[in-house]
Amino acid sequence: MQYTIEGTPLPVAICRLAPGETMITERGSMSWMSPNMKMETTSNGGFGKALGRMFSGEALFQNRYTAQGGEGMIAFASSFPGSIRAFEIGPGRELVLQKSGFLACESSVSLSVHFQKKLGAGFFGGEGFIMQKLSGYGVAFAEFDGHVVEYDLAPGQSIVVDTGYLAAMDATCSMDIQSVPGVKNALFGGEGLFNTVITGPGHIYLQTMPISSVAGAIRPFIATGN
């Protein structure tokens, strides 16, 4: 499979597949394709994996697109202004994503639910106790909100992130929640009650415009109909 990522601020991943090659995506992620791409809707791993994907913010079923009778072309466009990144998934290169971050992947990549080890991250962590994990091997595409800033964290090194700004991290990283210190800071600081703490070792990807922040900013200007 060969690909290009084009466009800004609404990018698209355009993939060219050899005969017989397959791409997997969530329902509605395909933007355009050549006529010889055969589509098949599947639970892709059975009901258990499908249910796990639903809890992590993805669709219950996935679509498989296979090139038949020659080279095929298929495109997956971003659903929100931001970035599309390609990741080479493999042993030791597993990736953990925010909810709804998955866009598409080769059929040899597995998408599963990822539970945070510490319950505090689940109840207060914004992106939550359940995230997505990409494993197996092959190319996977993820979409991030806004611009992407990357950091390498050494073993034991941490960074504090406001809720929603964590887009992805290596599976070697861990995530926990800490409360904002001081009652006045928590109640009147405007930053919420909790922050997310990511600890290395591993690489992390932060996004500058989480869709949740955008929704909060425009909410006062939307008529309620009352």
C-alpha positions as CSV (number, residue, x, y, z in Angstrom):
1,M,0.0,0.0,0.0
2,Q,1.2,3.5,-0.9
3,Y,-0.3,6.7,0.3
4,T,-0.1,10.5,0.3
5,I,-1.6,12.9,2.8
6,E,-2.9,16.1,1.2
7,G,-4.6,19.3,2.1
8,T,-4.9,21.6,5.1
9,P,-6.7,22.3,7.4
10,L,-9.0,19.5,6.3
11,P,-6.6,16.8,5.1
12,V,-7.2,13.6,3.3
13,A,-5.2,10.3,3.2
14,I,-5.2,8.9,-0.4
15,C,-4.2,5.2,-0.5
16,R,-3.2,3.1,-3.5
17,L,-3.7,-0.6,-3.0
18,A,-2.2,-3.5,-4.9
19,P,-4.6,-6.2,-6.1
20,G,-6.0,-8.1,-3.1
21,E,-4.9,-5.5,-0.5
22,T,-7.4,-4.4,2.1
23,M,-8.0,-1.3,4.2
24,I,-10.2,-1.2,7.3
25,T,-12.1,1.9,8.4
26,E,-15.0,3.0,10.5
27,R,-18.4,3.5,9.1
28,G,-18.6,6.8,7.1
29,S,-14.8,7.4,6.9
30,M,-14.5,6.6,3.2
31,S,-14.5,9.7,1.1
32,W,-14.0,8.4,-2.5
33,M,-12.6,5.3,-4.2
34,S,-12.1,3.6,-7.5
35,P,-14.9,1.4,-8.8
36,N,-12.9,-1.9,-8.2
37,M,-12.8,-1.4,-4.4
38,K,-15.1,-4.1,-2.9
39,M,-16.7,-3.1,0.4
40,E,-17.7,-5.6,3.2
41,T,-19.1,-4.7,6.6
42,T,-17.8,-6.8,9.4
43,S,-17.5,-7.0,13.2
44,N,-13.8,-7.6,12.5
45,G,-13.0,-10.0,15.3
46,G,-16.4,-11.0,16.7
47,F,-18.9,-9.4,19.0
48,G,-16.5,-8.9,21.9
49,K,-14.1,-6.7,19.9
50,A,-16.9,-4.9,18.3
51,L,-18.4,-4.1,21.7
52,G,-15.0,-2.9,22.9
53,R,-14.7,-0.5,19.9
54,M,-18.1,0.9,20.7
55,F,-17.1,1.7,24.3
56,S,-14.0,3.4,23.0
57,G,-16.1,5.8,20.9
58,E,-16.0,3.9,17.5
59,A,-18.6,2.1,15.5
60,L,-19.8,-1.3,16.4
61,F,-19.0,-2.5,12.8
62,Q,-16.1,-1.8,10.5
63,N,-15.9,-1.6,6.7
64,R,-13.3,-3.6,4.8
65,Y,-12.3,-2.3,1.3
66,T,-10.4,-4.7,-1.0
67,A,-8.9,-3.9,-4.4
68,Q,-10.1,-6.4,-7.0
69,G,-8.9,-7.0,-10.5
70,G,-6.1,-4.4,-10.4
71,E,-4.7,-1.5,-8.4
72,G,-7.3,0.3,-6.3
73,M,-7.6,3.8,-4.8
74,I,-9.4,4.9,-1.7
75,A,-9.4,8.1,0.2
76,F,-10.2,8.9,3.9
77,A,-10.8,12.6,4.8
78,S,-10.6,14.3,8.2
79,S,-13.9,15.0,9.9
80,F,-12.6,18.1,11.7
81,P,-10.0,20.8,10.9
82,G,-6.7,19.4,12.0
83,S,-4.1,16.8,11.0
84,I,-3.9,13.3,9.7
85,R,-0.9,11.3,10.7
86,A,0.4,7.9,9.4
87,F,1.9,5.4,11.9
88,E,3.9,2.3,11.3
89,I,2.5,-0.1,13.8
90,G,4.5,-3.1,14.9
91,P,5.8,-5.1,17.9
92,G,7.0,-2.5,20.4
93,R,5.4,0.2,18.4
94,E,1.8,0.0,19.6
95,L,-0.1,3.3,19.8
96,V,-2.9,4.5,22.2
97,L,-5.4,6.9,20.7
98,Q,-8.0,9.3,21.9
99,K,-11.7,8.5,21.3
100,S,-12.6,8.8,17.7
101,G,-8.9,9.2,16.7
102,F,-8.8,6.2,14.4
103,L,-9.3,6.9,10.7
104,A,-8.2,3.8,8.8
105,C,-5.6,1.1,8.7
106,E,-4.2,-1.9,6.8
107,S,-6.0,-5.2,7.5
108,S,-2.9,-6.5,9.5
109,V,-3.4,-3.8,12.1
110,S,-5.7,-4.5,15.0
111,L,-7.9,-1.9,16.8
112,S,-8.9,-2.8,20.3
113,V,-10.1,-1.1,23.5
114,H,-7.4,0.1,25.9
115,F,-8.2,0.4,29.6
116,Q,-6.2,2.8,31.7
117,K,-4.6,0.9,34.7
118,K,-5.6,3.6,37.2
119,L,-9.3,4.1,37.8
120,G,-8.9,7.8,38.5
121,A,-8.1,8.3,34.8
122,G,-11.3,6.7,33.9
123,F,-13.7,8.7,36.1
124,F,-12.0,12.1,35.6
125,G,-9.7,12.0,32.7
126,G,-11.8,13.6,29.9
127,E,-10.7,11.1,27.2
128,G,-11.5,8.6,29.9
129,F,-10.9,5.2,31.2
130,I,-11.3,3.7,27.8
131,M,-9.1,4.7,24.9
132,Q,-8.1,2.9,21.7
133,K,-5.1,0.7,21.0
134,L,-3.5,0.0,17.7
135,S,-1.4,-3.2,17.5
136,G,-0.3,-5.8,15.0
137,Y,1.7,-4.5,12.1
138,G,1.2,-2.2,9.2
139,V,0.2,1.4,8.5
140,A,-2.6,3.1,10.4
141,F,-4.0,6.6,10.0
142,A,-5.2,8.8,12.9
143,E,-6.9,12.2,12.8
144,F,-6.1,14.9,15.4
145,D,-7.8,18.2,16.2
146,G,-5.8,21.2,15.2
147,H,-2.0,21.3,15.1
148,V,0.0,18.5,16.6
149,V,2.9,19.1,19.0
150,E,5.1,16.1,19.9
151,Y,7.3,15.3,22.9
152,D,9.6,12.5,23.9
153,L,9.3,11.5,27.5
154,A,12.2,9.8,29.3
155,P,11.5,7.0,31.8
156,G,9.8,8.6,34.8
157,Q,9.4,12.0,33.0
158,S,5.9,13.5,33.1
159,I,3.9,16.2,31.5
160,V,0.7,17.8,32.7
161,V,-2.0,18.2,30.1
162,D,-5.4,19.8,30.2
163,T,-8.3,17.5,29.5
164,G,-8.8,16.7,25.8
165,Y,-5.3,17.8,24.5
166,L,-3.8,14.3,24.6
167,A,-4.3,13.0,21.1
168,A,-2.1,9.8,21.2
169,M,0.8,8.2,23.0
170,D,3.1,5.2,22.8
171,A,1.6,2.2,24.6
172,T,4.7,2.4,26.9
173,C,3.4,5.7,28.4
174,S,1.0,5.7,31.4
175,M,-1.8,8.2,32.1
176,D,-3.1,9.3,35.5
177,I,-5.2,12.1,36.9
178,Q,-4.3,14.8,39.5
179,S,-6.5,17.3,41.0
180,V,-5.9,21.0,40.6
181,P,-4.2,22.2,43.8
182,G,-6.1,24.7,45.9
183,V,-9.8,25.2,46.2
184,K,-9.7,28.7,44.7
185,N,-7.6,27.5,41.7
186,A,-10.0,24.6,41.1
187,L,-13.2,26.6,41.4
188,F,-12.2,29.9,39.8
189,G,-9.2,29.1,37.6
190,G,-11.3,28.2,34.6
191,E,-9.2,25.1,34.0
192,G,-11.5,22.5,35.6
193,L,-10.9,20.3,38.6
194,F,-8.5,17.8,37.2
195,N,-5.5,17.5,34.8
196,T,-4.1,14.6,32.9
197,V,-0.5,13.4,33.8
198,I,1.3,11.4,31.1
199,T,4.5,9.6,32.2
200,G,7.2,8.1,30.0
201,P,9.0,6.4,28.6
202,G,7.5,7.1,25.2
203,H,6.4,9.6,22.5
204,I,3.3,11.7,22.9
205,Y,1.1,13.7,20.5
206,L,-0.8,16.7,21.8
207,Q,-3.5,18.5,19.8
208,T,-4.1,22.3,19.9
209,M,-7.8,22.4,19.2
210,P,-9.8,19.6,20.9
211,I,-13.3,19.5,19.5
212,S,-14.6,19.5,23.0
213,S,-13.0,22.9,23.6
214,V,-14.4,24.2,20.4
215,A,-17.9,23.0,21.3
216,G,-17.6,24.8,24.7
217,A,-16.5,28.0,23.1
218,I,-19.4,28.2,20.7
219,R,-22.1,26.9,23.1
220,P,-23.0,30.4,24.4
221,F,-23.6,31.6,20.9
222,I,-26.0,28.8,19.9
223,A,-29.7,29.6,20.3
224,T,-31.4,27.1,22.7
225,G,-34.8,27.6,21.3
226,N,-36.2,28.8,24.6
